[in-house]
Amino acid sequence: MDCRLPVLDGYESTRRIRRLQGRQQLPVIALTANALLGDREACLAAGMNDYLAKPFKRADLQQLLGRWLG
């Protein structure tokens, strides 16, 4: 999930996804340039499952996806 989407940001998008029936357990992972203190916590508070700050290494993304997708 990109946190800085132009019309509906990633935080609100995630909150809306979580309100959809059957989507409470859907993995939502923040992939964002927001890497300041508190950004990870804001993503998790919005309902995202995990957080990866840009720029990231391919191996980090693969590990994160493996954790959530099995």
Phi, psi and omega in degrees: 000128175275125183286339183249052175290147189293317185264312182234109186293167184297330180294310180290323177302316179295317178301321179291321177300317182296334179279346180286137180299130177082004182249009182294331183260000178297124180293126175238121183241127178285126170240100193217155174276353177288104184231028179271166177304126178097346181293318178300315181297322178296321178295314180294322178294331179282350177111003177287150183274331184204178190212135175220121183273142175276149350285148180232161178271148180305319181298323178295318178295316180298319179295317180296315179295321177299323179296321186264335183253350176076000000 
